[in-house]
Amino acid sequence: MRNLNFRHLLYFWTVAQRGHLTQAAAQLRVSQSALSAQIRQLEAYLGQPLFERSGRSLQLTEFGAMVLDYADSIFGLGRELMATVRGGLGERQQQLRVGAVATLSRNFTENLLRPLFSRPEVRLTLQSGSLEELLEQLRVHNLDVVLSNRPVVAEVGRPWRCMPLSRQAVCLIGPPRAARRRFRLPDDLAGMRLVLPGPSSDVRSQFDLWCERSRLTIEVVAEVDDMAMLRLFARDSGAIAVLPEVVVQDELRAGRLQRYCAVPGVFENFYAITAFRHSPSPLVQQLLVLARSK
């Protein structure tokens, strides 16, 4: 049986990522005609077309998309191999590549990673994006771990490992109150102006269900998906925000905001998502052990 030409596969992989022959040829430092010829050789070897033209760009065929999945895994394992070998040869600096979902609290992420800040041998890379974008980077081994407030389920070709890290109560937080008595739910919330997480948030779904069960009608001032922006709204709007304390931990310590109460049965869950690796990252393992101990 003939052996697969991995140089041809690399050329295909680069064209598939770029979606354009000219850009891929420039990255690979070969001529466009040579690149086209080698893609045709790979197609002849595999027996089916990998691309179809769409204007000036190239689109993967269904067969090409399947081949790309294998190429992602092959070159991802290659990067993993080199990282392991270099680490084994005594490379002083270790790299940890973390993806954090954009809707995740920045304070939660910082609190989790803080123990690594004082370790000079650790180089930390933090990337933000949607869960889908980050999972794709995790799948091709461009990330070591993804931090998320949504769980994922393993599926064919994507053997995710999703570990719960923390569960935090969702609270009502607003300007310091003059009244000394306890904030009473649901009575004291009636007629209050609220800043809420966006409709796609699991926290929002839980809170809406709690309001329904409590037969409570609320006035929504703003709906905010991004936790960093929700923090600003909580701090500056004068309304009551529905969020975990960790999001506004600095404002609570400074007395700029006050925790009124926790909303019964409403929580935000935090997860660490990893992909199967032949040689798991020791830094990821250390991070997860530390998170569990907290």
C-alpha positions as CSV (number, residue, x, y, z in Angstrom):
1,M,0.0,0.0,0.0
2,R,1.3,3.4,-0.9
3,N,2.1,5.8,2.0
4,L,0.3,9.1,2.4
5,N,2.4,12.1,1.5
6,F,2.2,14.3,4.6
7,R,3.6,17.3,2.8
8,H,0.6,17.2,0.4
9,L,-1.6,16.8,3.5
10,L,0.0,19.9,5.1
11,Y,-0.5,21.9,1.9
12,F,-4.2,20.8,1.9
13,W,-4.6,21.7,5.6
14,T,-3.2,25.2,5.0
15,V,-5.4,25.9,2.0
16,A,-8.4,24.7,4.0
17,Q,-7.6,27.0,6.8
18,R,-7.0,30.0,4.5
19,G,-9.7,29.3,2.0
20,H,-7.6,30.8,-0.7
21,L,-4.7,29.5,-2.7
22,T,-2.8,32.8,-2.9
23,Q,-2.7,33.3,0.8
24,A,-1.8,29.6,1.5
25,A,1.0,29.8,-1.1
26,A,2.4,32.9,0.5
27,Q,2.3,31.2,4.0
28,L,4.0,28.0,2.7
29,R,6.4,30.0,0.5
30,V,5.7,28.0,-2.7
31,S,4.2,29.2,-6.0
32,Q,0.5,29.0,-6.4
33,S,0.9,26.7,-9.4
34,A,3.0,24.3,-7.4
35,L,0.5,24.3,-4.6
36,S,-2.4,23.6,-7.0
37,A,-0.5,20.7,-8.5
38,Q,0.2,19.1,-5.1
39,I,-3.4,19.5,-4.0
40,R,-4.5,17.8,-7.3
41,Q,-2.0,15.0,-6.5
42,L,-3.5,14.5,-3.1
43,E,-7.0,14.4,-4.6
44,A,-5.9,11.8,-7.1
45,Y,-4.4,9.7,-4.3
46,L,-7.5,9.9,-2.2
47,G,-9.8,9.4,-5.2
48,Q,-12.2,12.3,-4.5
49,P,-12.1,16.1,-4.9
50,L,-11.3,18.1,-1.7
51,F,-12.4,21.6,-2.9
52,E,-14.9,23.3,-5.1
53,R,-14.5,26.8,-6.3
54,S,-16.8,29.6,-5.1
55,G,-15.8,32.8,-6.9
56,R,-12.1,33.5,-6.0
57,S,-12.2,31.3,-2.8
58,L,-12.2,27.6,-2.3
59,Q,-14.9,25.7,-0.4
60,L,-14.4,22.2,1.1
61,T,-16.4,19.4,-0.3
62,E,-18.1,17.1,2.2
63,F,-15.3,14.7,1.6
64,G,-12.8,17.5,2.1
65,A,-14.3,18.4,5.4
66,M,-13.9,14.8,6.6
67,V,-10.2,14.8,5.5
68,L,-9.7,18.2,7.3
69,D,-10.9,16.6,10.6
70,Y,-8.2,14.0,10.3
71,A,-5.6,16.6,9.3
72,D,-6.5,18.7,12.3
73,S,-6.0,15.7,14.6
74,I,-2.7,14.7,12.9
75,F,-1.1,18.1,13.0
76,G,-2.5,18.8,16.5
77,L,-0.8,15.6,17.7
78,G,2.4,16.8,16.0
79,R,2.3,20.0,18.1
80,E,1.5,18.0,21.2
81,L,4.5,15.7,20.5
82,M,6.9,18.6,20.1
83,A,5.7,20.3,23.2
84,T,6.2,17.1,25.2
85,V,9.6,16.4,23.7
86,R,10.8,20.0,24.3
87,G,9.5,19.8,27.9
88,G,11.2,16.5,28.4
89,L,14.5,18.0,27.2
90,G,14.5,20.5,30.1
91,E,12.8,23.5,28.6
92,R,12.5,25.9,31.5
93,Q,9.4,27.7,30.5
94,Q,6.1,25.8,30.4
95,Q,3.2,27.1,28.4
96,L,-0.5,27.0,29.5
97,R,-3.0,28.1,26.8
98,V,-6.4,28.9,28.3
99,G,-9.6,29.8,26.5
100,A,-12.3,31.7,28.5
101,V,-15.8,32.1,27.2
102,A,-16.5,35.7,26.6
103,T,-19.6,35.6,28.9
104,L,-17.5,34.3,31.8
105,S,-16.7,36.5,34.8
106,R,-13.2,38.0,34.3
107,N,-12.8,37.9,38.1
108,F,-13.6,34.2,38.2
109,T,-11.0,33.6,35.5
110,E,-8.4,35.7,37.3
111,N,-9.0,34.1,40.7
112,L,-8.6,30.7,39.2
113,L,-5.4,31.5,37.4
114,R,-3.8,33.7,40.1
115,P,-1.7,30.9,41.6
116,L,0.2,30.7,38.3
117,F,1.1,34.4,38.3
118,S,3.9,34.0,40.7
119,R,5.5,31.1,38.9
120,P,8.2,32.5,36.5
121,E,8.5,29.2,34.7
122,V,4.9,29.4,33.5
123,R,4.0,31.3,30.4
124,L,0.2,31.9,30.3
125,T,-1.8,32.6,27.2
126,L,-5.4,33.6,27.6
127,Q,-7.8,33.7,24.7
128,S,-11.5,34.9,24.8
129,G,-14.3,34.0,22.4
130,S,-17.5,32.1,22.0
131,L,-17.7,28.6,23.3
132,E,-17.9,27.2,19.8
133,E,-14.8,29.1,18.7
134,L,-12.8,28.0,21.7
135,L,-13.9,24.3,21.4
136,E,-12.6,24.4,17.8
137,Q,-9.2,25.7,19.0
138,L,-9.2,23.0,21.7
139,R,-10.0,20.3,19.2
140,V,-6.9,21.1,17.1
141,H,-4.8,21.4,20.2
142,N,-4.3,25.2,20.0
143,L,-5.7,25.4,23.6
144,D,-5.1,23.2,26.6
145,V,-8.3,24.0,28.5
146,V,-11.5,26.0,28.0
147,L,-13.2,27.7,31.0
148,S,-17.0,28.0,30.5
149,N,-20.2,28.6,32.3
150,R,-21.9,26.1,30.0
151,P,-21.3,22.3,30.0
152,V,-20.6,20.3,26.9
153,V,-21.2,16.7,26.0
154,A,-18.7,14.4,24.3
155,E,-19.5,13.4,20.8
156,V,-17.9,11.5,17.9
157,G,-14.7,13.2,16.9
158,R,-14.9,15.6,19.9
159,P,-14.2,13.6,23.1
160,W,-14.6,16.5,25.5
161,R,-14.0,16.1,29.1
162,C,-16.1,18.5,31.1
163,M,-15.3,18.9,34.8
164,P,-17.4,21.0,37.1
165,L,-15.1,23.6,38.8
166,S,-17.5,25.7,41.0
167,R,-21.1,26.5,41.7
168,Q,-21.8,30.0,42.9
169,A,-25.1,31.5,44.2
170,V,-26.7,34.2,42.1
171,C,-27.4,37.3,44.2
172,L,-29.3,40.6,44.0
173,I,-26.7,43.3,44.2
174,G,-27.2,47.0,44.1
175,P,-26.3,50.4,45.7
176,P,-25.8,50.4,49.5
177,R,-29.2,50.4,51.3
178,A,-30.2,52.8,54.0
179,A,-32.6,50.3,55.5
180,R,-31.0,48.0,58.1
181,R,-33.6,45.2,58.0
182,R,-33.0,42.2,55.8
183,F,-34.0,42.3,52.2
184,R,-37.1,40.2,51.9
185,L,-38.0,38.1,48.8
186,P,-40.1,38.4,46.8
187,D,-41.8,41.4,48.5
188,D,-38.9,43.9,48.4
189,L,-38.2,43.1,44.8
190,A,-41.6,44.2,43.5
191,G,-41.3,47.4,41.5
192,M,-37.5,47.5,41.5
193,R,-35.5,48.2,38.4
194,L,-33.3,45.2,37.4
195,V,-30.2,44.6,35.2
196,L,-30.3,41.0,34.0
197,P,-28.0,38.6,32.1
198,G,-29.1,38.2,28.5
199,P,-31.9,35.8,27.5
200,S,-29.5,33.1,26.3
201,S,-27.9,32.8,29.8
202,D,-28.6,29.8,32.0
203,V,-28.7,32.2,35.0
204,R,-31.4,34.2,33.2
205,S,-33.5,31.1,32.5
206,Q,-33.3,30.1,36.2
207,F,-34.1,33.6,37.4
208,D,-37.1,33.9,35.0
209,L,-38.4,30.6,36.3
210,W,-38.0,31.7,39.9
211,C,-39.9,35.0,39.1
212,E,-42.7,32.9,37.5
213,R,-43.0,30.6,40.5
214,S,-43.0,33.6,42.8
215,R,-45.6,35.3,40.7
216,L,-43.4,38.4,40.5
217,T,-43.5,41.0,37.7
218,I,-40.2,42.8,37.3
219,E,-39.1,45.9,35.4
220,V,-36.0,45.2,33.3
221,V,-33.7,48.1,32.7
222,A,-31.1,46.3,30.7
223,E,-30.1,42.8,29.5
224,V,-26.4,42.2,29.2
225,D,-24.7,39.0,28.0
226,D,-21.1,40.0,28.7
227,M,-20.2,39.8,32.4
228,A,-17.6,42.6,32.2
229,M,-20.3,44.9,30.9
230,L,-22.8,43.6,33.4
231,R,-20.4,44.5,36.1
232,L,-20.3,48.1,34.8
233,F,-24.1,48.3,34.7
234,A,-24.3,47.0,38.2
235,R,-21.8,49.6,39.4
236,D,-23.1,52.6,37.5
237,S,-26.8,52.2,36.7
238,G,-28.3,52.5,40.2
239,A,-30.5,49.4,39.5
240,I,-30.3,46.0,41.1
241,A,-28.2,43.5,39.2
242,V,-28.7,39.7,39.2
243,L,-25.3,38.0,39.2
244,P,-22.8,36.0,41.2
245,E,-20.8,38.0,43.8
246,V,-17.5,37.2,42.1
247,V,-18.4,39.4,39.2
248,V,-18.4,42.5,41.4
249,Q,-16.1,41.3,44.2
250,D,-14.0,44.5,44.1
251,E,-17.0,46.8,44.3
252,L,-18.4,44.8,47.2
253,R,-15.2,45.1,49.1
254,A,-15.0,48.8,48.5
255,G,-18.5,49.3,49.7
256,R,-19.7,50.8,46.3
257,L,-22.2,47.9,46.0
258,Q,-24.1,45.8,48.5
259,R,-25.2,42.2,48.4
260,Y,-28.9,42.2,49.3
261,C,-29.6,38.5,49.2
262,A,-29.1,35.2,47.3
263,V,-31.9,34.2,44.9
264,P,-33.1,30.8,46.2
265,G,-32.2,27.9,43.9
266,V,-30.4,30.1,41.2
267,F,-26.8,29.3,40.6
268,E,-24.0,29.9,38.0
269,N,-21.9,26.8,37.2
270,F,-18.3,26.9,36.0
271,Y,-16.6,24.2,34.0
272,A,-13.2,23.3,32.7
273,I,-13.3,21.6,29.3
274,T,-10.4,19.6,28.0
275,A,-9.8,17.3,25.0
276,F,-8.3,13.8,25.0
277,R,-4.6,14.0,24.8
278,H,-2.0,11.2,24.7
279,S,0.1,13.3,27.1
280,P,-2.1,15.5,29.3
281,S,-0.7,18.9,30.2
282,P,0.8,18.8,33.8
283,L,-0.2,22.5,34.2
284,V,-3.8,21.7,33.4
285,Q,-3.8,18.9,35.9
286,Q,-2.3,21.1,38.6
287,L,-4.8,23.8,37.8
288,L,-7.8,21.4,38.1
289,V,-6.5,19.9,41.3
290,L,-6.1,23.4,42.8
291,A,-9.6,24.4,41.7
292,R,-11.1,21.2,43.3
293,S,-9.3,21.9,46.5
294,K,-10.8,25.4,46.7
